[in-house]
Structure formats: structure tokens, C-alpha cells
Amino acid sequence: MNTKAKGFEDLEIYNLAYKLALNVHSMSLALPDYEKYEQGSQVRRSSKRIKDTIAEGFGRRRYKDEFIRFLIFSHSSCDETRSQLKMINQIHFENSGLNKLIEEYEILSRRINKFIEYVENNWKSKK
């Protein structure tokens, strides 16, 4: 866990979310044409929203409650992405092709949750 982050790019959760969003983007463009604009579009948006919400929350980090609120939004987007990936996996990959990507999002989910706990317990805030 990066406690001396100077920018959102220093946060491990941001970097992992960014990497995974690139993987989701590539995977979604390989879906059948009818799915690229349906579920493919939705999973691209939710996966990119994770990293963007972390970045936006970091900009509000001096206000602990605001920072936590944005981290919770990011965690929610991570859950949405996992749900979308599970559906895509079942429909288009016979329940196996996306297992590694789903596992990586489960790891990200746990890391975001741990970071939320860290901020709740250790972050100093200006009111």
C-alpha cells in the first residue's frame, strides 16, 4: 500500500485498475459486432470508471470523507465490471476464457477495500 503517494499515479490500485481497463478494452473489441456496442460498451465504461474515480477521489484526498466516498464508488464500479465479465465469460467464452481477468478484478476489489480501510483508520483530514 502506497502511503506516500504524491499523485494518483503512485497508487497501486490506480495502476492495477488502469492495466486491467486496457485488457478489458482489448477483449471487448474482440466480441461479436452486436455485443461490442451492448455489453462490450458497458464493461469498457465500468472498467475505465474504476481508475477515473480513484483519480478524482485522490484530488479530494484532503477531505477524508470525500476521498472515502470516491473510493467506495470505485469499488462499486469494480463489482459492476466483475459482474459484466462473468456474463460475457458465460455467453462468449464458455465459462473459462476470462477466468484470469475476473480473478485479477477480484484481487483489485480486495485491494480497493483494504485501501478504504487504511484511509478510514489512518488518513488525516482537513474539515
Backbone hydrogen bonds, N-H to C=O, Kabsch-Sander energy under -0.5 kcal/mol:
donor,donor_aa,acceptor,acceptor_aa,energy
3,T,1,M,-0.9
10,D,7,G,-2.0
11,L,8,F,-1.6
15,N,11,L,-2.1
16,L,12,E,-2.6
17,A,13,I,-2.3
18,Y,14,Y,-2.6
19,K,15,N,-2.3
20,L,16,L,-2.6
21,A,17,A,-2.2
22,L,18,Y,-1.8
23,N,19,K,-1.8
24,V,20,L,-2.7
25,H,21,A,-2.4
26,S,22,L,-2.2
27,M,23,N,-2.5
28,S,24,V,-2.9
29,L,25,H,-1.4
30,A,26,S,-0.5
30,A,27,M,-1.4
31,L,28,S,-1.1
35,E,32,P,-1.5
36,K,32,P,-1.6
37,Y,33,D,-0.8
38,E,35,E,-0.8
40,G,35,E,-3.0
42,Q,38,E,-1.8
43,V,39,Q,-2.6
44,R,40,G,-1.9
45,R,41,S,-2.3
46,S,42,Q,-2.5
47,S,43,V,-2.2
48,K,44,R,-2.0
49,R,45,R,-2.1
50,I,46,S,-1.1
51,K,47,S,-0.8
52,D,48,K,-2.0
53,T,49,R,-2.5
54,I,50,I,-1.8
55,A,51,K,-2.3
56,E,52,D,-2.5
57,G,53,T,-2.6
58,F,54,I,-2.4
59,G,55,A,-1.4
60,R,56,E,-0.5
60,R,57,G,-1.5
61,R,58,F,-1.7
63,Y,60,R,-2.2
64,K,62,R,-0.8
66,E,63,Y,-0.7
67,F,63,Y,-2.4
68,I,64,K,-2.7
69,R,65,D,-2.2
70,F,66,E,-2.2
71,L,67,F,-2.2
72,I,68,I,-2.4
73,F,69,R,-1.9
74,S,70,F,-2.2
75,H,71,L,-2.3
76,S,72,I,-2.4
77,S,73,F,-2.2
78,C,74,S,-1.9
79,D,75,H,-2.2
80,E,76,S,-2.3
81,T,77,S,-2.5
82,R,78,C,-2.4
83,S,79,D,-2.3
84,Q,80,E,-2.5
85,L,81,T,-2.8
86,K,82,R,-2.3
87,M,83,S,-1.8
88,I,84,Q,-2.7
89,N,85,L,-2.9
90,Q,86,K,-2.2
91,I,87,M,-2.5
92,H,88,I,-3.1
93,F,88,I,-0.7
93,F,89,N,-1.4
95,N,89,N,-2.3
96,S,93,F,-1.7
97,G,93,F,-1.6
99,N,96,S,-1.4
102,I,98,L,-2.7
103,E,99,N,-2.5
104,E,100,K,-2.2
105,Y,101,L,-1.9
106,E,102,I,-1.8
107,I,103,E,-2.1
108,L,104,E,-2.3
109,S,105,Y,-2.5
110,R,106,E,-2.0
111,R,107,I,-2.4
112,I,108,L,-2.8
113,N,109,S,-2.3
114,K,110,R,-2.4
115,F,111,R,-2.3
116,I,112,I,-2.5
117,E,113,N,-2.2
118,Y,114,K,-2.4
119,V,115,F,-2.8
120,E,116,I,-2.7
121,N,117,E,-2.1
122,N,118,Y,-2.4
123,W,119,V,-1.8
126,K,62,R,-3.0
